[in-house]
Amino acid sequence: MRLWSVAAVATAVFAASGALADQGIRVSGPHTFENLAVYFVHGASAAGAVPLTLEEAVAKGTVQVIETGRVNELQIENTGTEQVFVQAGDIVKGGKQDRVLTVSFLLPAKSGRLPMASFCVEQGRWTVRGKEDASKFSSAAEAMPSRAALLAMAAPPTAKAGGYRPAGEVPGNAEVAAKQKQVWDSVATTQNKLAGGLNSSVASPMSGTSLQLSLENEKLKLARKDYLAVLQAKGEADA
């Protein structure tokens, strides 16, 4: 990284630290390991109940994410008594293809079925995979790691797709199709970068285009475990 880039980031962090200090919040770091540097934001917990994450709620069985047969719209239902925080970038596994969610929101308890926007992160599949249930999604344990994909999903309409459309999508929505192609391109780029870093392919034999299955790669899990162990310890030591 160029020196001016480091200086600019440091200036922004120190400026933010000063502003946050007035609110009883502080920023610590950078905490580094290998090629990653992180900053931690410390502060008192707010009063009241803490919402579950989507990962926690799906694992508990109180939230179901339901396949609609439309690439860019799923349904979600919270049958539990706790609110659930759904974050843009959450990846849900299963259905007719794995999806990434595009909007952050707080899902109320006993919500009933609600629509939820999504993009595909598994190009080409539009059927059941293995012994999964194609009518719903079994987990939400991963998040989109590609900044380019997140920006593409959030971008205002700008491009035309020239008739291109993803599997399962209704023809005619060129803007959505163009964004979908950007997301797929970002998935492929992410898979290639991960493979380069690990010196090994992360494409799953079950579905080579699935970002979710790539993130479940055993070699990648071991590498992530090392990062988490070191950086979590540093954050807790500076709590």
N, C-alpha and C positions, 0 to 999 in steps of 0.2 A: 504493500500500500504506500502511496506517495506521502511524503511528510506533511504536505498541506492538508491532505485528507484527514490524517490523524489529528492535526491541530484543530481543524474545523469541528470534528466530532468531539474532541475534548472540550472545546469552548462551549459547544451546545450542551454537553453534559453538566459542566460547571454552572452554566447559566440556569439550567433546569433545577439543579441542586439548590441554588439560592432561592428560587421561587418556591420550591416545595418546602424548604425549611420553615417558611412562615406558616405552613399548614401542618407542622409536626411530622413531615415526611422527609426522608433523606434517601439519597442514592449512594450506593457503595460500588466500588470497582474501579477499573475493570478487573474481573477475575478471569484468568486465562488458563486454557489447557489445549495443547497442540495448536490447531489453527483457529480456535474459537475464543472470543472474549465476550463476557456478559456483564451487565450491570444489574444490580438488584435494587428494587425500590422497597424501602422499609417504612412501616407505619403501624399505628394501632388499628386493630380490627374494628370495623363498624358494628354498631349494635344490631341485633336481630339475627334471624336465621340465615344461614349461608346456603344459596341454591346448590343443588347437585349439578355436576357437569353432565353433559349428554352421555359420556362414556359410563359414568357411574349409574345413571338412570336406566340405560339400556341393559347394563349388566345385572341390575336389580330386577329387571322385568317390569318396571313401572312406566317405562316409555317404550312405545313401538314406533318404528319408522317404517312406513308402508309403501310398497311399490304401486305406482299408478299406471304403468305402461307408457308414461311420458318421460322423456329424458330429463326435462328441465323443471319437473314438478313432482315432488313426493308428498306424502301426507305424514303427519306426526300426531301422536296422541299420548297425553300424560294421564294415566289412570291413578297415579299416586297422590299423596297429600303434600308433597314438597315441590316448590318451584324448581325449574331446571333451566340452566343457562346453556343456550345453543350458540356456538361461536362460528362465525364465517370461517371457512377453511376446515371444519370438522369433516372427516371422511367416514362415510357409512359403508359397511361391507355386506354384500349380498345382493338381493333383488335380482333383476335381469342384468344389471351391471353395477359395479361400485360407483358411488357418487360423492361429490364434494358439495357441501352446503355453502350458500352464497351470502347469507344474511345473519347477523348476530341479533338475538332477541331472548327475552325471558319468557319461558313457557309456563303458564300458570298451572296450578294443581287442578286435577279433574278438567282438563282442557277441552275434551271432545276432540274430534279429528279436525286438524287444521292443515291448509296447504303450506308447502315449504319449497322454496326455489333451490335448484341444484344444477350441477353440470356433471357429465360423465368423466371418470378417470380410469376407464378400462375400455379402450377402443376395440370395437368388433364384437364383443359378447352381447347377446340379447336373448339369453335363455338361462336355464338353471345351471349352476356350476357345482359339479360334484354332488354332494348330499345336502347342499344348502337349500333353504326354502326361498324360491324365487318371488314369493309374495311379500316378503319383508326383509329387513336388514338385521344381521345378527350381532353386530358390534359397531362401536364408534370410538376405537382406541387410538386412531392416528389423525394427524392434521396435515393439510397441504403444506409442504416445505418450500414450494416455489413462489417467490415474490412475484415473478412474472405472471404466473397463473392467477394469483390473487388480484393483481392489478387488472388483468384481462376480464375477470368476472365482474369487477366493480366499475369498469370503464363505461362511460356514456356511449350511446350508439354512434359509430363513426364509419364502419366499413360495410361492404357488400360481399356476399359469399359466392355469387355467380352460380347459384343452383345447388351448391354443395349442402348436404344435410347429414347429421349423424344418424346412426341406426335408431329406429323407434321414434324419431322426431317427425312432427307434422311438417310437410313441405311449406315453404313460403316465408318462414321467418329467417331471412338472410342474416340479420344482425346477430341473433342468438347463435346461428350456425357458425358465423365468423369467430365469435368468442369461444365457442366449443372447440374449434380447430386450434385456437391459441392455447387453450388449456391442454389439449392432447399434445401439442408440440412441446409445451412446458413439462409435461409428464415424461415424454421421451428424453428430453434434455436432462431432467433430474435423474432418470434411470442410468443414463450414460455417465453422468458425473459420479454417481454412487459406485457404479461398476469400476470406474477409473480409480477412485479412492481406495476401494477394497481389493483391486487387482483381480476381480472376479465378477461374473455376471450376477445381477440381482433379479433378472427376469425369471418368473416362476414357470415351471413346466405346465402347470395347470392353466395359467393365463398370462402370457408373456407381456401383455400391455397393462396389466393391473398394477397401479401404483401401490394400492393397499398390500398386495402380496409381495411386492418388492420391499416395502418397508418392514415386512415380517421376515425378511431374509435372515438366516441364523448368523451369518458373519456380521451383518449390519447390526443385529441386536447386541452382539458382544462388543462391538466398537462403541455403540451408543451407551452401553452400560458403563464403560470406562469414563466417558465424558460426564455422565450423570453423577457417578460416585465422587469424582474430584470436584466438580463445580457445586454440587449440592452441599458438600462438606464446607467449602469455602463460604458459601452463602450463609449457612447456619452458624459458622464461626464468627461472622460479622453481623449477626442478628442483634 
